[in-house]
Amino acid sequence: MDGATGPVHLPTVLITNDDGIDAPGLRFLADLLVAAGRYRVLVCAPDSDKSGVGHGVTWRYALSAKRVEIEGATAFAVSGTPADCASLGISGKLFQGVIPDLVISGINVGNNCGYHIVYSGTVAGAREAFLYGIPSLAISYNWSRGESTVQDLKLAAEVCLPLINAVLIELKNKTYPEGSFLNIDIPTDVAHHKGYKVTKQGKFMIRIGWEQTNLSMPAVESYQTANMDIDNVTDSEKSASSSALDDQLLFKKVVVKLSSEVEEEDDTDHKALMEGYITITPLGALSRTEEVPSILELPCEHVFAKKGKSITSFFSESTATCDSLKRTMLQTRSSK
């Protein structure tokens, strides 16, 4: 504390992820923010790998939150999804009334671009905070099997620090836009990235098919994700107990295609990422499309007329059917 200027307020940053609290991406990010000495660092992350759970939340069960030692931070491992963790972390209940200024979800092992965002627990963690009015970032590193190393995740954290600082400055100045959260993807060769590029969500996705198998899948390390191991799942499969599987069919996911079926536009997230840029994609929570099906552009009377019915006759028939169903149900009850 400086006696002349009074106490210095440090912005509070909450970190979550979907790879689990022991994931190196999260640990490197937390260590970097703590070492900078410019932030109050909180961590609320899943107690195990929750990759690919999307925006799933837990309703029926109480969640456990266990203290975890991360030097310089206050950290909890939670038995929930990334969205659960973000929600609990910003609630003020876990951290004794403290509400974070910024939520960061990541650093994920594997990119989160295009349609793949729908499946992402990493993006969901940031989205959950955004839904409750807390500024947020999702950060992912484009892990390439056989090329990337864990140290690349440390570099990924370092190249994101200027972005984190910029967002916090905008928040302090009350000039940060409230209509979106940011999805950040970092290229494989992070040490030689081409700079930062603002992009829009494209249509890239990992297209998945299914194959029947008589083998069960092994457990994986908590920090491993489908993005790291997707091309090597058969190497360590283990035979399942035949007695337990006599009346079951087993299926496994296989990669059909690793790119979109349409040509990617220059300003889309995945294309820019593949070109070596750190992509910054503003996202919202609304699902909408720029393309309106032609049938919705027609007057309702015209739509029903094409089917040979007017709106009046359509709803009259629907009402009559509903009334008939009610009478049948009443008769059934009275006969019991």
C-alpha positions as CSV (number, residue, x, y, z in Angstrom):
1,M,0.0,0.0,0.0
2,D,1.3,3.5,-0.9
3,G,0.5,5.9,1.9
4,A,0.1,8.8,-0.6
5,T,-2.2,7.2,-3.1
6,G,-4.0,4.6,-0.9
7,P,-4.6,1.0,-1.7
8,V,-4.2,-0.2,-5.3
9,H,-7.2,-2.1,-6.7
10,L,-6.2,-5.1,-8.6
11,P,-8.6,-6.4,-11.2
12,T,-10.0,-9.8,-10.3
13,V,-9.6,-12.5,-13.0
14,L,-11.5,-15.9,-12.8
15,I,-10.0,-18.8,-14.7
16,T,-12.0,-21.9,-15.7
17,N,-11.6,-24.4,-18.5
18,D,-13.0,-27.8,-19.8
19,D,-9.8,-29.8,-19.7
20,G,-9.8,-30.0,-15.9
21,I,-8.0,-28.1,-13.1
22,D,-4.8,-30.0,-13.6
23,A,-4.5,-29.2,-17.3
24,P,-1.2,-27.5,-18.2
25,G,-3.0,-24.7,-20.2
26,L,-4.9,-23.5,-17.2
27,R,-1.8,-23.9,-14.9
28,F,0.4,-21.9,-17.2
29,L,-2.2,-19.1,-17.6
30,A,-2.7,-18.9,-13.8
31,D,1.0,-18.9,-13.1
32,L,1.6,-16.1,-15.7
33,L,-1.2,-13.9,-14.3
34,V,0.0,-14.4,-10.7
35,A,3.7,-13.7,-11.7
36,A,2.6,-10.5,-13.4
37,G,1.5,-9.2,-10.0
38,R,-1.3,-7.1,-11.6
39,Y,-4.3,-9.3,-11.0
40,R,-6.2,-11.0,-8.2
41,V,-6.4,-14.6,-9.6
42,L,-9.3,-17.0,-8.8
43,V,-9.6,-20.4,-10.3
44,C,-12.8,-22.5,-10.5
45,A,-12.5,-25.4,-12.9
46,P,-13.8,-29.0,-13.3
47,D,-12.2,-31.6,-11.2
48,S,-11.7,-33.8,-14.3
49,D,-11.7,-33.6,-18.1
50,K,-15.0,-32.2,-19.4
51,S,-14.0,-31.7,-23.0
52,G,-16.8,-31.6,-25.5
53,V,-19.7,-31.2,-23.0
54,G,-20.8,-27.9,-24.6
55,H,-23.0,-25.7,-22.4
56,G,-24.3,-28.6,-20.3
57,V,-25.2,-27.7,-16.7
58,T,-26.0,-29.7,-13.6
59,W,-29.5,-29.4,-12.1
60,R,-30.3,-32.5,-10.0
61,Y,-27.2,-32.9,-7.9
62,A,-25.2,-30.7,-5.5
63,L,-21.7,-29.8,-6.7
64,S,-18.6,-30.3,-4.6
65,A,-15.9,-27.7,-4.5
66,K,-12.5,-28.8,-3.2
67,R,-9.6,-26.4,-2.4
68,V,-6.6,-26.9,-4.7
69,E,-3.2,-25.4,-4.2
70,I,-2.2,-23.0,-7.0
71,E,0.5,-20.7,-5.7
72,G,-0.7,-17.1,-5.6
73,A,-4.3,-17.9,-6.5
74,T,-7.4,-19.0,-4.7
75,A,-8.5,-22.2,-6.5
76,F,-11.3,-24.8,-6.3
77,A,-11.8,-28.1,-8.3
78,V,-15.6,-28.5,-8.9
79,S,-17.5,-31.6,-9.7
80,G,-19.4,-29.9,-12.5
81,T,-19.2,-28.7,-16.1
82,P,-17.3,-25.7,-17.4
83,A,-20.6,-23.7,-17.4
84,D,-21.3,-24.8,-13.8
85,C,-17.8,-23.7,-12.8
86,A,-18.2,-20.3,-14.5
87,S,-21.6,-19.8,-12.9
88,L,-20.4,-20.8,-9.4
89,G,-17.3,-18.7,-9.8
90,I,-19.1,-15.5,-10.6
91,S,-22.0,-16.1,-8.1
92,G,-20.2,-14.6,-5.1
93,K,-20.9,-17.7,-3.1
94,L,-17.6,-19.6,-3.6
95,F,-15.2,-16.7,-3.3
96,Q,-16.9,-14.9,-0.3
97,G,-18.7,-12.2,-2.2
98,V,-16.0,-11.5,-4.7
99,I,-17.3,-11.0,-8.3
100,P,-14.6,-11.2,-11.0
101,D,-14.0,-8.3,-13.4
102,L,-13.1,-10.8,-16.2
103,V,-13.5,-14.5,-16.8
104,I,-11.0,-16.4,-18.9
105,S,-11.8,-20.0,-20.0
106,G,-8.8,-21.9,-21.2
107,I,-6.2,-22.4,-22.4
108,N,-7.8,-25.3,-24.2
109,V,-5.8,-28.0,-25.9
110,G,-7.2,-27.9,-29.5
111,N,-8.8,-25.1,-31.5
112,N,-12.4,-24.0,-31.1
113,C,-13.4,-22.6,-34.5
114,G,-16.4,-22.6,-36.7
115,Y,-19.2,-25.0,-36.0
116,H,-16.9,-26.8,-33.5
117,I,-17.7,-24.0,-31.1
118,V,-21.1,-25.6,-30.4
119,Y,-19.4,-28.6,-28.7
120,S,-16.9,-26.6,-26.8
121,G,-16.9,-26.6,-23.0
122,T,-14.2,-23.9,-23.2
123,V,-16.4,-21.5,-25.1
124,A,-19.3,-22.4,-22.9
125,G,-17.4,-21.3,-19.8
126,A,-16.9,-17.9,-21.3
127,R,-20.4,-17.8,-22.7
128,E,-21.9,-18.5,-19.2
129,A,-20.1,-15.5,-17.7
130,F,-21.3,-13.4,-20.7
131,L,-24.9,-14.4,-20.1
132,Y,-24.6,-12.9,-16.6
133,G,-23.0,-9.7,-17.7
134,I,-19.4,-10.6,-16.8
135,P,-16.8,-9.8,-19.6
136,S,-15.1,-13.0,-20.8
137,L,-12.6,-14.6,-23.1
138,A,-12.3,-18.2,-24.3
139,I,-8.7,-19.1,-25.3
140,S,-7.7,-22.2,-27.3
141,Y,-4.4,-23.4,-28.7
142,N,-4.4,-25.4,-32.0
143,W,-2.6,-28.4,-30.7
144,S,-1.0,-30.5,-33.5
145,R,-0.1,-34.1,-32.5
146,G,3.6,-34.9,-33.1
147,E,4.4,-31.2,-33.5
148,S,3.1,-29.3,-30.4
149,T,4.7,-29.6,-27.0
150,V,3.4,-28.6,-23.5
151,Q,5.7,-25.6,-23.6
152,D,3.7,-24.3,-26.5
153,L,0.8,-23.8,-24.1
154,K,3.1,-21.6,-22.0
155,L,3.9,-19.5,-25.1
156,A,0.2,-19.4,-25.8
157,A,-0.5,-17.9,-22.4
158,E,2.2,-15.3,-23.0
159,V,0.9,-14.1,-26.3
160,C,-2.5,-13.6,-24.8
161,L,-1.3,-11.4,-22.0
162,P,-1.5,-8.2,-24.1
163,L,-5.1,-9.0,-25.1
164,I,-6.0,-9.6,-21.4
165,N,-4.4,-6.3,-20.4
166,A,-6.2,-4.5,-23.2
167,V,-9.6,-5.8,-22.2
168,L,-9.0,-4.9,-18.6
169,I,-7.9,-1.4,-19.5
170,E,-11.1,-1.0,-21.6
171,L,-13.1,-2.2,-18.7
172,K,-11.5,0.2,-16.3
173,N,-12.2,3.1,-18.7
174,K,-15.8,1.8,-19.2
175,T,-15.3,1.6,-22.9
176,Y,-15.5,-2.2,-23.4
177,P,-18.4,-3.2,-25.6
178,E,-21.0,-5.3,-23.7
179,G,-22.6,-7.1,-26.7
180,S,-20.1,-10.0,-27.1
181,F,-17.4,-12.1,-25.6
182,L,-14.2,-13.0,-27.3
183,N,-13.1,-16.4,-28.7
184,I,-9.3,-16.5,-29.1
185,D,-7.5,-19.2,-31.1
186,I,-3.8,-19.5,-31.2
187,P,-1.9,-21.1,-34.1
188,T,0.2,-24.2,-33.8
189,D,3.5,-22.4,-34.4
190,V,2.8,-19.9,-31.7
191,A,6.4,-18.7,-31.5
192,H,6.2,-17.4,-35.1
193,H,2.6,-16.2,-35.2
194,K,1.7,-13.5,-37.8
195,G,-0.1,-11.2,-35.3
196,Y,-3.6,-10.7,-34.1
197,K,-6.6,-10.8,-36.5
198,V,-10.2,-10.0,-35.8
199,T,-12.3,-12.7,-37.5
200,K,-15.9,-14.0,-37.7
201,Q,-17.1,-17.5,-37.0
202,G,-16.8,-19.8,-40.0
203,K,-18.3,-23.1,-40.9
204,F,-15.3,-25.4,-40.2
205,M,-16.0,-28.6,-38.2
206,I,-14.6,-32.0,-37.5
207,R,-17.0,-34.3,-39.2
208,I,-17.5,-37.4,-37.2
209,G,-18.8,-40.9,-38.2
210,W,-19.3,-44.1,-36.3
211,E,-17.9,-47.6,-36.5
212,Q,-19.1,-50.6,-34.6
213,T,-16.4,-52.2,-32.4
214,N,-15.9,-55.0,-29.9
215,L,-13.4,-52.9,-27.9
216,S,-14.0,-50.5,-25.1
217,M,-12.1,-47.2,-24.9
218,P,-9.4,-46.6,-22.3
219,A,-9.3,-43.8,-19.8
220,V,-7.1,-40.8,-20.8
221,E,-5.1,-38.3,-18.8
222,S,-7.2,-35.5,-17.4
223,Y,-5.5,-32.9,-19.6
224,Q,-5.9,-34.8,-22.8
225,T,-8.7,-34.0,-25.2
226,A,-10.3,-35.3,-28.3
227,N,-8.2,-32.7,-30.2
228,M,-5.0,-34.3,-29.0
229,D,-5.8,-37.9,-29.4
230,I,-8.5,-38.1,-32.1
231,D,-6.2,-39.8,-34.6
232,N,-4.8,-42.3,-32.3
233,V,-7.7,-43.8,-30.4
234,T,-7.3,-47.3,-31.6
235,D,-3.7,-47.7,-30.4
236,S,-4.5,-48.5,-26.8
237,E,-8.0,-49.9,-26.9
238,K,-8.7,-52.6,-24.4
239,S,-10.9,-55.6,-24.8
240,A,-14.2,-55.3,-23.0
241,S,-15.5,-58.0,-20.7
242,S,-17.5,-60.3,-23.0
243,S,-19.8,-61.3,-20.3
244,A,-20.8,-57.7,-19.7
245,L,-21.3,-56.9,-23.4
246,D,-23.3,-59.9,-24.6
247,D,-26.4,-57.9,-25.0
248,Q,-24.8,-54.6,-26.0
249,L,-23.5,-53.0,-29.2
250,L,-20.4,-50.8,-29.0
251,F,-19.7,-48.0,-31.3
252,K,-16.8,-45.6,-31.6
253,K,-16.4,-42.2,-33.2
254,V,-14.1,-41.9,-36.2
255,V,-13.0,-38.8,-38.1
256,V,-14.6,-38.6,-41.5
257,K,-13.3,-35.2,-42.5
258,L,-11.3,-32.4,-40.9
259,S,-12.5,-29.4,-42.9
260,S,-15.6,-27.7,-44.0
261,E,-17.3,-28.7,-47.3
262,V,-17.5,-25.2,-48.5
263,E,-14.6,-22.8,-49.3
264,E,-13.7,-20.8,-46.2
265,E,-13.8,-17.0,-46.5
266,D,-10.7,-15.0,-45.8
267,D,-12.1,-13.3,-42.6
268,T,-13.2,-16.5,-40.9
269,D,-11.6,-17.9,-37.7
270,H,-10.3,-21.3,-38.9
271,K,-8.8,-20.0,-42.2
272,A,-7.0,-17.2,-40.5
273,L,-5.8,-19.6,-37.8
274,M,-4.4,-22.0,-40.4
275,E,-2.6,-19.0,-41.9
276,G,-0.8,-18.4,-38.6
277,Y,-2.8,-15.6,-37.1
278,I,-4.0,-15.4,-33.5
279,T,-7.7,-15.0,-34.2
280,I,-10.1,-12.9,-32.1
281,T,-13.7,-13.7,-32.8
282,P,-16.5,-11.8,-31.1
283,L,-19.4,-14.1,-30.2
284,G,-22.8,-13.7,-28.7
285,A,-25.4,-16.0,-27.2
286,L,-28.1,-15.6,-29.8
287,S,-28.5,-18.3,-32.5
288,R,-29.6,-16.7,-35.7
289,T,-29.0,-17.1,-39.4
290,E,-28.5,-14.6,-42.2
291,E,-30.3,-16.9,-44.6
292,V,-34.1,-17.0,-44.2
293,P,-35.9,-20.0,-45.7
294,S,-38.0,-18.8,-48.6
295,I,-41.2,-20.3,-47.1
296,L,-40.9,-17.9,-44.2
297,E,-40.9,-14.9,-46.5
298,L,-44.4,-15.9,-47.8
299,P,-47.7,-14.7,-46.2
300,C,-49.1,-17.4,-44.0
301,E,-52.3,-17.6,-46.1
302,H,-50.2,-18.4,-49.1
303,V,-48.3,-21.2,-47.3
304,F,-51.5,-22.9,-46.2
305,A,-53.2,-22.3,-49.5
306,K,-50.4,-24.3,-51.2
307,K,-51.3,-27.2,-49.0
308,G,-54.9,-26.8,-50.1
309,K,-56.1,-25.5,-46.7
310,S,-56.8,-22.1,-45.3
311,I,-55.6,-21.0,-41.9
312,T,-59.1,-21.1,-40.5
313,S,-59.8,-24.6,-41.7
314,F,-56.3,-25.8,-40.4
315,F,-56.9,-24.5,-36.9
316,S,-60.5,-25.7,-36.9
317,E,-59.3,-29.2,-37.7
318,S,-56.6,-29.0,-35.0
319,T,-59.1,-27.9,-32.4
320,A,-61.5,-30.7,-33.4
321,T,-58.7,-33.2,-33.1
322,C,-57.7,-31.9,-29.7
323,D,-61.3,-32.0,-28.4
324,S,-61.7,-35.6,-29.7
325,L,-58.5,-36.6,-27.9
326,K,-59.7,-35.1,-24.6
327,R,-63.0,-36.9,-24.8
328,T,-61.2,-40.2,-25.4
329,M,-59.0,-39.6,-22.4
330,L,-62.0,-38.8,-20.2
331,Q,-63.8,-42.0,-21.4
332,T,-60.7,-44.1,-20.7
333,R,-60.4,-42.7,-17.1
334,S,-64.1,-43.2,-16.3
335,S,-64.1,-46.8,-17.5
336,K,-61.3,-47.7,-15.1
